[in-house]
Amino acid sequence: MSLYPIELFYEAIQKEEYFQIGAFKKPIGNDGGLVAYFVAYNPAKLAKLPALFVEIDRVKVPYTIKNITGTAHKTIIHLNLIPSKTEAYTLRNLSLFLPIVLQPEWQQAMLPYSLVGAVVEDTALGPLGIIQAIYRMRDQYIMAVDHPKKELLIPYVTPFLIKVNTAAKKVTVTLPEGYLEAML
C-alpha cells in the first residue's frame, strides 16, 4: 500500500513542480536494480513511494517503482520498465525528484537539495546565478549555478559557504581568488 497517492505524481507532471531528493548511482545485479542515494533515508517512507521522477536531459520522467530494498549502507530500487542491467545503465548518475507537494514532509532532511532555485551571491563579486541542481560526488555536495557565461560548480563546503538562508532561498559564498576565472 502506498503512503502517497499516485495522483500527486500525475499532478506534478501537469504543473511541472518537483524537488530533488537524491540520485541514482550505479546498476546492481542483472535484473535492472539501481543503487540510489537519498539525502533523507527514511525506509518506511521510501518503501511507500509509488513512483519517482528521473531527470533525463533536464526533463523529469516518471518511473513507477517495482520495489525498494534498503540496507544500512545502500538503497536498491527496481523500476517498472527497467528489466535489465543494460537498461539500468542509462539511468546511472541521474537525479531523482518527487512532487513539490511532498516537499514540506521531506524538507527538514533534504538540505542541500532544498536549495535548488536559490540565488548564490559572492561576498566580493555579488550575485553569481541561481542553483539549477545539487550534485553529490562521493561525500561532497556540489552546487551547479546557472552563471550567465557557463555553468559554475561550487562545492557545498565551509571554506566556500558563508551563510545559507533556506527561507529566503539565498546562499552566500566566498570564492577563492581566481576560482571564477578558472571555472569560466
C-alpha positions as a Python dict, from the first residue, in 0.01 Angstrom:
ca = {
    (1, 'M'): (0, 0, 0),
    (2, 'S'): (138, 336, -99),
    (3, 'L'): (180, 608, 160),
    (4, 'Y'): (147, 869, -117),
    (5, 'P'): (-135, 867, -375),
    (6, 'I'): (-29, 833, -739),
    (7, 'E'): (-249, 1136, -820),
    (8, 'L'): (17, 1358, -659),
    (9, 'F'): (264, 1236, -919),
    (10, 'Y'): (26, 1299, -1211),
    (11, 'E'): (-46, 1647, -1074),
    (12, 'A'): (329, 1722, -1056),
    (13, 'I'): (362, 1638, -1426),
    (14, 'Q'): (83, 1881, -1514),
    (15, 'K'): (223, 2164, -1301),
    (16, 'E'): (592, 2078, -1363),
    (17, 'E'): (670, 2119, -993),
    (18, 'Y'): (939, 1895, -841),
    (19, 'F'): (1217, 1892, -583),
    (20, 'Q'): (1534, 1684, -579),
    (21, 'I'): (1568, 1405, -322),
    (22, 'G'): (1873, 1214, -438),
    (23, 'A'): (2038, 1040, -730),
    (24, 'F'): (2095, 701, -883),
    (25, 'K'): (2449, 575, -855),
    (26, 'K'): (2506, 253, -1049),
    (27, 'P'): (2324, -60, -1163),
    (28, 'I'): (2348, -365, -942),
    (29, 'G'): (2268, -722, -1041),
    (30, 'N'): (2130, -836, -1376),
    (31, 'D'): (1763, -763, -1305),
    (32, 'G'): (1765, -384, -1354),
    (33, 'G'): (1828, -283, -993),
    (34, 'L'): (1990, 54, -927),
    (35, 'V'): (2178, 175, -620),
    (36, 'A'): (2027, 508, -515),
    (37, 'Y'): (2144, 774, -274),
    (38, 'F'): (1886, 974, -79),
    (39, 'V'): (1966, 1267, 146),
    (40, 'A'): (1682, 1169, 376),
    (41, 'Y'): (1691, 797, 435),
    (42, 'N'): (1359, 702, 585),
    (43, 'P'): (1299, 336, 489),
    (44, 'A'): (929, 348, 579),
    (45, 'K'): (861, 648, 353),
    (46, 'L'): (1087, 528, 71),
    (47, 'A'): (920, 188, 62),
    (48, 'K'): (579, 354, 25),
    (49, 'L'): (667, 572, -277),
    (50, 'P'): (465, 467, -583),
    (51, 'A'): (696, 646, -831),
    (52, 'L'): (997, 871, -877),
    (53, 'F'): (1090, 1129, -1135),
    (54, 'V'): (1426, 1082, -1304),
    (55, 'E'): (1582, 1387, -1470),
    (56, 'I'): (1688, 1296, -1824),
    (57, 'D'): (1817, 1585, -2037),
    (58, 'R'): (1655, 1839, -1799),
    (59, 'V'): (1314, 1668, -1832),
    (60, 'K'): (1156, 1490, -1533),
    (61, 'V'): (1049, 1143, -1649),
    (62, 'P'): (819, 942, -1418),
    (63, 'Y'): (904, 581, -1335),
    (64, 'T'): (684, 360, -1122),
    (65, 'I'): (865, 165, -855),
    (66, 'K'): (856, -213, -855),
    (67, 'N'): (1028, -236, -516),
    (68, 'I'): (1277, -66, -287),
    (69, 'T'): (1509, -257, -59),
    (70, 'G'): (1741, -93, 184),
    (71, 'T'): (2031, -198, 396),
    (72, 'A'): (2238, 4, 639),
    (73, 'H'): (2470, 104, 355),
    (74, 'K'): (2264, 121, 36),
    (75, 'T'): (1921, 153, -114),
    (76, 'I'): (1839, -60, -417),
    (77, 'I'): (1548, 38, -639),
    (78, 'H'): (1383, -171, -910),
    (79, 'L'): (1170, 27, -1153),
    (80, 'N'): (897, -99, -1381),
    (81, 'L'): (1008, -87, -1747),
    (82, 'I'): (1376, -132, -1647),
    (83, 'P'): (1416, -512, -1653),
    (84, 'S'): (1789, -546, -1723),
    (85, 'K'): (2129, -417, -1622),
    (86, 'T'): (2178, -275, -1973),
    (87, 'E'): (1868, -55, -1945),
    (88, 'A'): (1958, 41, -1587),
    (89, 'Y'): (2291, 181, -1711),
    (90, 'T'): (2102, 456, -1895),
    (91, 'L'): (1982, 590, -1557),
    (92, 'R'): (2312, 584, -1366),
    (93, 'N'): (2422, 915, -1207),
    (94, 'L'): (2085, 1081, -1282),
    (95, 'S'): (1899, 1296, -1026),
    (96, 'L'): (1578, 1182, -855),
    (97, 'F'): (1280, 1405, -784),
    (98, 'L'): (943, 1396, -608),
    (99, 'P'): (634, 1617, -649),
    (100, 'I'): (671, 1958, -483),
    (101, 'V'): (357, 1896, -271),
    (102, 'L'): (557, 1638, -73),
    (103, 'Q'): (840, 1882, -3),
    (104, 'P'): (730, 2006, 343),
    (105, 'E'): (724, 1646, 462),
    (106, 'W'): (1075, 1574, 332),
    (107, 'Q'): (1235, 1921, 356),
    (108, 'Q'): (1390, 1901, 703),
    (109, 'A'): (1632, 1629, 598),
    (110, 'M'): (1667, 1743, 238),
    (111, 'L'): (1934, 2009, 273),
    (112, 'P'): (2110, 2097, 49),
    (113, 'Y'): (1867, 1964, -218),
    (114, 'S'): (1601, 2208, -100),
    (115, 'L'): (1828, 2492, -219),
    (116, 'V'): (1763, 2427, -589),
    (117, 'G'): (1632, 2758, -721),
    (118, 'A'): (1819, 2963, -459),
    (119, 'V'): (2027, 3267, -552),
    (120, 'V'): (2402, 3235, -499),
    (121, 'E'): (2589, 3552, -410),
    (122, 'D'): (2961, 3602, -357),
    (123, 'T'): (3070, 3840, -80),
    (124, 'A'): (3302, 4028, -318),
    (125, 'L'): (3162, 3960, -667),
    (126, 'G'): (2789, 3993, -595),
    (127, 'P'): (2519, 3769, -749),
    (128, 'L'): (2658, 3468, -938),
    (129, 'G'): (2335, 3298, -1050),
    (130, 'I'): (2066, 3052, -947),
    (131, 'I'): (2127, 2696, -828),
    (132, 'Q'): (1998, 2465, -1102),
    (133, 'A'): (2097, 2135, -936),
    (134, 'I'): (2285, 1987, -644),
    (135, 'Y'): (2521, 1701, -725),
    (136, 'R'): (2670, 1458, -478),
    (137, 'M'): (3019, 1342, -563),
    (138, 'R'): (3149, 1085, -317),
    (139, 'D'): (3098, 1254, 21),
    (140, 'Q'): (3065, 1612, -104),
    (141, 'Y'): (2782, 1821, -247),
    (142, 'I'): (2839, 2047, -547),
    (143, 'M'): (2606, 2337, -637),
    (144, 'A'): (2550, 2379, -1012),
    (145, 'V'): (2493, 2752, -1057),
    (146, 'D'): (2345, 2895, -1377),
    (147, 'H'): (2605, 3170, -1430),
    (148, 'P'): (2547, 3399, -1735),
    (149, 'K'): (2863, 3270, -1910),
    (150, 'K'): (2867, 2900, -1815),
    (151, 'E'): (2751, 2650, -1553),
    (152, 'L'): (2952, 2720, -1240),
    (153, 'L'): (3025, 2437, -997),
    (154, 'I'): (3075, 2543, -636),
    (155, 'P'): (3146, 2294, -354),
    (156, 'Y'): (2890, 2299, -72),
    (157, 'V'): (3157, 2306, 200),
    (158, 'T'): (3281, 2552, 459),
    (159, 'P'): (3561, 2747, 307),
    (160, 'F'): (3318, 2841, 29),
    (161, 'L'): (2991, 2871, 230),
    (162, 'I'): (2941, 3181, 441),
    (163, 'K'): (2565, 3182, 500),
    (164, 'V'): (2272, 2966, 392),
    (165, 'N'): (1924, 3115, 425),
    (166, 'T'): (1675, 2845, 325),
    (167, 'A'): (1371, 3064, 397),
    (168, 'A'): (1492, 3342, 165),
    (169, 'K'): (1643, 3088, -81),
    (170, 'K'): (1982, 3262, -72),
    (171, 'V'): (2334, 3118, -38),
    (172, 'T'): (2628, 3348, 34),
    (173, 'V'): (2972, 3219, -65),
    (174, 'T'): (3329, 3342, -79),
    (175, 'L'): (3511, 3209, -382),
    (176, 'P'): (3890, 3181, -358),
    (177, 'E'): (4086, 3429, -566),
    (178, 'G'): (4091, 3319, -931),
    (179, 'Y'): (3824, 3046, -884),
    (180, 'L'): (3562, 3215, -1101),
    (181, 'E'): (3810, 3280, -1383),
    (182, 'A'): (3936, 2920, -1369),
    (183, 'M'): (3580, 2778, -1385),
    (184, 'L'): (3475, 3002, -1675),
}
